[in-house]
Structures are given as structure tokens and as C-alpha cells.
Amino acid sequence: MANVIPDAWMPNADMERIHLHWTAGGHSANATDKKSYHILVEGNGNLVRGNHSIERNAPPPRSPRASHTKNANTGAIGVSLCCMRSARERPFNAGPSPMTETQWNKGLQVIAELAERYNILVTPTTILTHAEVEPNLRISQNNKWDIVRLAFDDRFRGPSGVGNEMRARVAALIGGAGPDGDGDDDGKMPDDARLPRFRVTDVAPSQLNFRRSPGGEKIGSLPERTVVERIGVHGEWWQVRTRLGYVGFVHSGFLSPV
């Protein structure tokens, strides 16, 4: 994956999450947008840096910083697509500045690059849209609905529908697929023959630990017969991607080729 974010925009910082928003404005970043977000993606895919460095949102809480998500800014990087001015959720109307496919694709590249830079796993509680903050993190957001629809693709609807598509695409980019790597709306992995697939074996009746780093913190578990794609190899520890786009590390001794 070719880098799209300048190195100077990604300082050393202890970041935990990435939140994807839309600005509810036009296709160009304005002064208010730059105060609120770390990185903005304009309608033509151009990137604009916000006023506050990513490190300003690292723990502990401090001011000034990019206040992009109510009560959930500490440890969170705010990425926003410049679009959806005067949009309406029901009945859906994208307004005069609809999200473009160009900026959506660029936004996914930005998220994938940030996830790699700050070692942020691809999960529903670490990489999520603003619409998912309330259901996934249990933090009230005053009926924020960005992003529950894609103006250019009607297949994905609702917080989890759009969120799962976003995470599948981001995981595909991290795994080495091209920027147009696709994910099905049922959460299946992209079809990329370059990535070998394996099945979890010999762990029943328990489950295989899914870790943040090789031999590191446990972040979940994979049941017997779960199918994953191998993204990278770190000795006996392999970095894998699940069907829902979650990325983590497992011990290779419990994986058999599919």
C-alpha cells in the first residue's frame, strides 16, 4: 500500500482508536473542519491536515485538541470526509455535496495507514464510524448518524452495515490488496488469491487466543474451524485477518491450510 499521509502528520503518540466522520459541509475543508479533525478528505480526494496534531489527542486529556467525538476524543484520531451538507437520513437524501467514491476510497487508505502507524487493530471498537460510537462504545452521541449510508452505493446501510464494509476494506489494504479491494455486504473476506487461508484446528473444546502483537495482549478468541487469511509472518506468530476484517496475531501451530 503506497503511503498517502505525509510522515510529518503522524507524530509519535499512543493512540487507541480511529473515528471516521463526515463534516456535514461542502466538498472543501473550511476553518471549522480544520479545528475539529486531524485529517480531512475533500471531495476530489485531496488531503488536508487539521489544526491540531494527532499527539494532542493522546492520553492524558488535554486542551487544545481536535474535539471530533463527544466524550470520546482522548486516544482517538479524527478522520473526516468533506461532504453531506444538508443531508437527510429519512428518507435518505445526500444533499448538494454527496460523499464521493473517490474520497471514500482515499479515506479508507488514510485509515489503513494510520492503523499501521499506530498499531491499531481493525475491530468495531477501535476503528469505527461516528454512527457506531454510541452502540459500540456505549457513549451517547446525540443522534449522530454519520456514517450510515454511502451516497454512491446503496448496498450498505446502518451503522454496522457501513462500519463492517469499512473495516473489511481497511483490513484488505493492510493485508496488501489494492486500493479497490472489495468486501461483500455479508462480511465475507475479499477474494484475494495472494493471501493464503487457514482453518483453526486442534483447540476444541477451548478457543485460539487472538492477540494484539506476537505473544502479546489477548484481545479475543477464535473458535475451532474459524477460517482466516494470513497477512504476515513473525516467526511462529502469524498476523491474520478474519472474515469480518479483524486483524491480530495467532500461534501458527493451531492453523491448517484450507
C-alpha positions as CSV (number, residue, x, y, z in Angstrom):
1,M,0.0,0.0,0.0
2,A,1.5,3.3,-1.1
3,N,1.7,6.0,1.6
4,V,-0.8,8.8,1.2
5,I,-0.2,10.6,4.5
6,P,2.9,12.8,4.9
7,D,5.2,11.5,7.7
8,A,5.0,14.8,9.5
9,W,1.3,14.4,10.0
10,M,1.8,11.2,12.1
11,P,4.0,12.0,15.1
12,N,4.8,9.5,17.8
13,A,1.8,9.1,20.0
14,D,-0.1,6.5,22.0
15,M,-3.4,6.3,20.0
16,E,-6.1,3.7,20.6
17,R,-8.9,4.3,18.0
18,I,-9.7,5.9,14.7
19,H,-13.1,7.5,14.2
20,L,-14.4,8.2,10.6
21,H,-16.8,11.1,10.2
22,W,-18.3,13.3,7.6
23,T,-18.2,17.1,8.1
24,A,-21.9,17.7,7.0
25,G,-20.5,20.5,4.9
26,G,-19.3,21.1,1.3
27,H,-16.6,19.2,-0.6
28,S,-13.8,21.5,0.6
29,A,-12.4,21.8,4.2
30,N,-13.2,25.0,6.0
31,A,-11.8,26.7,9.1
32,T,-14.3,24.9,11.4
33,D,-13.5,21.5,9.9
34,K,-9.7,22.1,10.4
35,K,-10.3,22.8,14.1
36,S,-12.3,19.6,14.6
37,Y,-10.4,16.8,12.8
38,H,-6.9,15.6,12.3
39,I,-7.1,14.7,8.7
40,L,-9.8,15.8,6.2
41,V,-10.5,14.2,2.8
42,E,-12.0,16.6,0.3
43,G,-14.5,15.6,-2.5
44,N,-11.7,15.1,-5.0
45,G,-9.6,13.0,-2.6
46,N,-7.2,15.8,-1.6
47,L,-6.0,15.5,2.0
48,V,-6.0,18.5,4.3
49,R,-4.3,18.5,7.7
50,G,-6.3,19.8,10.7
51,N,-5.0,22.5,13.0
52,H,-4.3,20.1,15.9
53,S,-1.6,17.4,15.7
54,I,-2.6,13.8,16.4
55,E,-0.5,13.8,19.5
56,R,-2.7,16.4,21.1
57,N,-5.4,13.7,21.4
58,A,-3.1,11.2,23.1
59,P,-3.7,10.4,26.8
60,P,-4.0,12.2,29.2
61,P,-6.8,14.5,28.2
62,R,-5.5,18.0,27.3
63,S,-6.5,21.2,25.5
64,P,-6.5,22.4,22.8
65,R,-7.1,19.3,20.7
66,A,-9.3,18.0,17.9
67,S,-12.8,17.6,19.5
68,H,-14.3,15.4,16.9
69,T,-16.4,13.0,19.1
70,K,-18.4,13.9,22.2
71,N,-16.7,12.4,25.3
72,A,-14.5,10.2,23.2
73,N,-11.6,12.3,22.0
74,T,-8.8,11.0,24.2
75,G,-6.8,8.4,22.3
76,A,-8.9,8.8,19.2
77,I,-7.8,10.1,15.7
78,G,-10.5,12.0,13.9
79,V,-10.7,11.5,10.1
80,S,-13.5,13.2,8.2
81,L,-14.8,13.3,4.7
82,C,-15.8,16.8,3.5
83,C,-19.4,16.2,2.3
84,M,-23.1,15.7,3.0
85,R,-24.2,19.3,3.5
86,S,-27.9,19.5,4.2
87,A,-28.2,15.7,4.0
88,R,-31.2,13.9,5.4
89,E,-31.3,10.4,7.0
90,R,-35.0,9.5,6.5
91,P,-36.0,9.5,3.7
92,F,-32.3,9.4,2.7
93,N,-31.1,12.4,0.7
94,A,-27.4,13.0,0.3
95,G,-27.9,16.8,-0.3
96,P,-26.0,19.0,-2.7
97,S,-22.5,17.8,-1.6
98,P,-22.8,14.0,-1.5
99,M,-19.9,11.7,-0.4
100,T,-17.9,10.8,-3.5
101,E,-16.5,7.4,-4.1
102,T,-13.1,9.0,-4.7
103,Q,-13.0,10.5,-1.2
104,W,-14.4,7.3,0.4
105,N,-11.6,5.2,-1.1
106,K,-9.0,7.8,-0.1
107,G,-10.4,7.8,3.4
108,L,-10.0,4.1,3.7
109,Q,-6.4,4.4,2.6
110,V,-5.9,7.0,5.3
111,I,-7.4,4.8,8.0
112,A,-5.3,1.8,6.9
113,E,-2.1,3.8,7.0
114,L,-3.0,5.3,10.5
115,A,-3.8,1.8,11.8
116,E,-0.4,0.5,10.7
117,R,1.4,3.6,12.0
118,Y,-0.2,3.4,15.5
119,N,-0.7,-0.3,15.7
120,I,-4.4,-0.1,16.0
121,L,-6.3,-3.3,15.4
122,V,-9.2,-3.5,13.0
123,T,-12.2,-4.1,15.3
124,P,-15.6,-2.5,15.8
125,T,-14.4,-0.7,19.0
126,T,-11.1,0.6,17.6
127,I,-11.8,1.6,14.0
128,L,-15.4,2.8,13.7
129,T,-17.6,5.5,12.2
130,H,-19.2,8.2,14.3
131,A,-22.5,6.4,13.9
132,E,-21.0,3.4,15.7
133,V,-19.6,5.3,18.7
134,E,-22.8,5.1,20.7
135,P,-23.7,1.4,20.0
136,N,-20.1,0.1,20.1
137,L,-18.5,2.2,22.8
138,R,-21.7,3.0,24.8
139,I,-21.0,6.8,24.7
140,S,-24.1,8.9,23.8
141,Q,-23.6,11.0,20.7
142,N,-26.9,12.9,20.4
143,N,-28.3,11.0,17.4
144,K,-25.2,11.5,15.2
145,W,-25.8,9.4,12.1
146,D,-22.6,9.7,10.2
147,I,-21.9,7.3,8.5
148,V,-25.0,5.1,7.9
149,R,-25.3,5.4,4.1
150,L,-22.9,5.7,1.1
151,A,-24.3,8.1,-1.4
152,F,-22.7,6.2,-4.3
153,D,-23.5,2.6,-3.2
154,D,-26.9,1.6,-1.7
155,R,-25.9,-1.9,-0.6
156,F,-24.6,-0.8,2.8
157,R,-27.0,0.6,5.4
158,G,-27.0,1.3,9.1
159,P,-24.0,1.8,11.5
160,S,-22.8,-1.8,11.4
161,G,-23.5,-2.3,7.6
162,V,-21.3,0.6,6.7
163,G,-18.8,0.0,9.5
164,N,-18.3,-3.6,8.6
165,E,-17.7,-2.7,5.0
166,M,-15.2,0.0,6.0
167,R,-13.3,-2.4,8.3
168,A,-13.2,-5.2,5.6
169,R,-11.8,-2.7,3.1
170,V,-9.2,-1.3,5.6
171,A,-8.1,-4.9,6.5
172,A,-7.7,-5.7,2.9
173,L,-5.5,-2.7,2.4
174,I,-3.4,-3.6,5.4
175,G,-3.1,-7.1,4.1
176,G,-1.7,-5.9,0.8
177,A,-4.7,-5.8,-1.5
178,G,-5.0,-2.8,-3.9
179,P,-7.0,0.3,-3.1
180,D,-10.0,-1.1,-4.9
181,G,-10.1,-4.3,-2.8
182,D,-13.7,-5.1,-2.2
183,G,-15.7,-6.6,0.7
184,D,-19.1,-8.3,0.4
185,D,-22.0,-6.8,2.3
186,D,-22.3,-10.1,4.3
187,G,-18.9,-9.5,5.9
188,K,-17.0,-12.1,3.9
189,M,-13.3,-11.6,3.2
190,P,-12.2,-10.1,-0.1
191,D,-11.3,-12.7,-2.7
192,D,-7.5,-12.2,-2.9
193,A,-5.7,-15.3,-4.1
194,R,-2.4,-13.9,-2.9
195,L,-3.4,-14.4,0.7
196,P,-3.2,-18.0,1.9
197,R,-6.2,-19.2,4.0
198,F,-6.1,-21.4,7.1
199,R,-8.5,-23.0,9.5
200,V,-8.2,-23.1,13.3
201,T,-7.7,-26.7,14.4
202,D,-6.9,-28.7,17.5
203,V,-8.2,-26.2,20.0
204,A,-11.6,-27.7,20.9
205,P,-13.1,-27.5,23.5
206,S,-11.3,-24.2,24.1
207,Q,-10.5,-21.4,21.6
208,L,-7.4,-20.0,20.0
209,N,-6.2,-16.7,21.5
210,F,-6.3,-13.7,19.2
211,R,-3.6,-11.2,20.3
212,R,-2.6,-7.6,19.7
213,S,1.0,-8.5,18.9
214,P,3.1,-11.7,18.7
215,G,2.6,-13.3,22.1
216,G,1.1,-10.1,23.4
217,E,-2.1,-9.0,25.0
218,K,-5.2,-11.2,24.3
219,I,-7.9,-9.3,22.5
220,G,-10.3,-12.1,21.7
221,S,-10.5,-15.7,20.7
222,L,-11.2,-17.8,17.6
223,P,-13.4,-20.9,17.7
224,E,-12.4,-24.2,16.2
225,R,-12.8,-24.3,12.4
226,T,-12.6,-20.4,12.0
227,V,-11.1,-19.5,8.6
228,V,-8.6,-16.7,8.5
229,E,-6.2,-15.2,5.9
230,R,-2.5,-14.9,6.7
231,I,-1.2,-11.4,6.3
232,G,2.3,-11.6,7.8
233,V,4.7,-14.0,9.5
234,H,6.6,-13.2,12.6
235,G,8.3,-16.5,13.4
236,E,5.8,-18.8,15.0
237,W,3.3,-16.0,15.3
238,W,1.2,-15.1,12.2
239,Q,-0.7,-11.9,11.6
240,V,-4.2,-12.9,10.3
241,R,-7.4,-11.3,9.1
242,T,-10.9,-12.8,9.9
243,R,-14.0,-12.8,7.8
244,L,-15.2,-9.6,9.5
245,G,-12.0,-7.8,8.8
246,Y,-10.4,-8.1,12.3
247,V,-6.6,-8.2,12.3
248,G,-4.5,-9.8,15.0
249,F,-1.9,-12.4,15.8
250,V,-2.3,-16.1,16.5
251,H,0.2,-19.0,17.0
252,S,0.7,-20.9,13.7
253,G,0.7,-24.3,15.4
254,F,-3.1,-24.2,15.5
255,L,-3.7,-23.3,11.9
256,S,-4.1,-25.8,9.0
257,P,-4.2,-24.9,5.3
258,V,-7.7,-24.7,3.8
